[in-house]
């Protein structure tokens, strides 16, 4: 690809994430039409391992991304080398992450305040490089960190309730607001 083209940085970024792998000759050809099979491959790489059943989930070690699309999930004792996505399918229920390590970041893009009176996303003994909170529906998102949770950077892009109940030196080290007022 032409390094001066507007899409070069996007192609490079997606390639680094493992979402795009290009053609066997090492090119990406972003101006070419994409086939259904190629589109399916890109989506599969972006979603990674899919959790689409409620209840206790122990998926072990996941190479790449992991996406949770349903409510009522407790994910325990899991290592994710990529990103962990919590999507709109969670609705107004909750997701509990217990003893989870994420090599990338946790992206919360769908949930609100849980109907159970709890936070919608509970991070218990979770380690990640980052946490992004970005509602797709402009609904307040509620996230609680507890136990030995340690997350370097948190970015809130939409209105949210963030609660940190961890001990000193742990928890959400830096919270940035990045979005509309």
Residue, then its C-alpha position, 0 to 999 in steps of 0.5 A: x500500500x501507498x504509505x501516503x494514502x489516507x488509509x495506510x495508518x488504518x491498514x497498518x493498525x489493523x494489521x498489527x492487531x491481527x485483524x487484517x493479514x493481507x494477501x500472500x504477496x504481502x500487499x493489502x490492496x485496500x482499493x480492491x473489492x472485498x469478497x464475502x469470505x474476506x469480510x467473514x475472516x476480518x470479522x472473525x479476527x476482530x471478534x475473536x473468541x465469542x462468549x454467547x451463553x450466560x452463566x459461569x464461563x471458563x474459557x482458559x487462555x485466549x490468543x487474540x480477542x474475546x467478545x461477550x455478547x450476552x448478559x449474566x456472564x461470569x468469566x473466571x480464571x482467563x487470560x486474553x492476549x488481545x482485547x476483551x469486548x463487552x457489547x450491547x447484548x449485555x443489556x441491563x444485566x451484568x458481567x463479572x470478570x473474576x481473575x482475568x488478565x487482558x493483554x490489551x484493553x477491556x472495551x465496555x460499549x454496551x450496558x447500563x446500570x444493572x437491574x439487580x442494583x449492582x454495577x453492570x461490569x464488575x472487575x474483580x482481580x482483573x489486570x489489563x493495560x486499559x479500560x475504555x467506556x463508550x456507550x453506543x446508546x448514550x446510556x450511563x454505564x456502570x463499572x466497579x473495580x474491586x479486589x486486586x484489580x489493576x488497570x493502568x489507563x481508563x478512558x470514559x468517552x460517555x456518561x458513566x458511573x465508575x467505582x473503585x473499591x480496591x486497596x491503595x496502589x491498585x485499581x484504576x490508576x488514571x481515569x481520563x474523560x474524552x468525549x462530549x460534556 
